[in-house]
């Protein structure tokens, strides 16, 4: 049963909204990330391993005169700087040349597996090949590879990247601003919520998590095994999120009622057409996925209520 909601102040909340600012450093870093993403990996001519290279190695680890199971590999691509091996391993490979074999006298860290932690280990490492990343030059070809047909020079690239970063920041700031406004408006209203409603929302959240896990090839049960969590732990973890969601929903429904927000079939139908176009599907399929025209109306009503709480 829907609880009784008594609204407090929900307009002119005077919540401060941040301004999106972009520094030259952020622009330069973003461009370097783009270059790194599009870098070519080539075999190094001089064959000497330096930081940032990928050394293709064969290696064997020996403890107390015996080979260690799992400490052996053939043609393993080790990125220098990834810190994926025990401390000292990558540092020992730096400076080696293609075809060189070397012994590394190391020690397993204290937080390693029980049978090996703190033990001395000798790794015999052979560098089979050294690969390095060659960053693309900032030129017309680079702009075209990025799909920036309108960019002609480095200044144009920086301007475009700056605008992209600003747009991204503005979206993040807007989301935070909405959250802050809703949180404040919720704190000013009075409502007593039946625990069963919170439970229902928790189960809805867990279902959403389960669907996301499936997209990554995991079941909810596998996730709980990996994390050592129980259903009770999951329930507790999402209780606060679920409570906030429910309170915000009741707030917006009450605001829509107070402000007499109504959505016509015509407007909802036009919105459904627009959404279908954006998602690249037919209006019929979208309505089926969305839950019908009434759900589109509800969504539009909630968005208008959010705008009122924001003071727009």
Secondary structure, DSSP 8 states (H G I E B T S, - for coil): ----EE----S------------HHHHHHHHHHHHHHT-EEEE-SS-B--TT-EEEEEEEEEETTEEEEEEEEEEEEEETTS--SSTTHHHHHTT-BTT-EEEEEEE--TTS-TTTTT-EEEEEEEEEEEEEEE---SSHHHHHHHT-TT--SHHHHHHHHHHHHHHHHHHHHHHHHHHHHHHHHHHTSEE---HHHHHHHHHHHHHHHHHHHHHTT--HHHHHHHHT--HHHHHHHTHHHHHHHHHHHHHHHHHHHHTT----HHHHHHHHHHHHHHHTS-HHHHHHHHTSHHHHHHHHHHHHHHHHHHT-
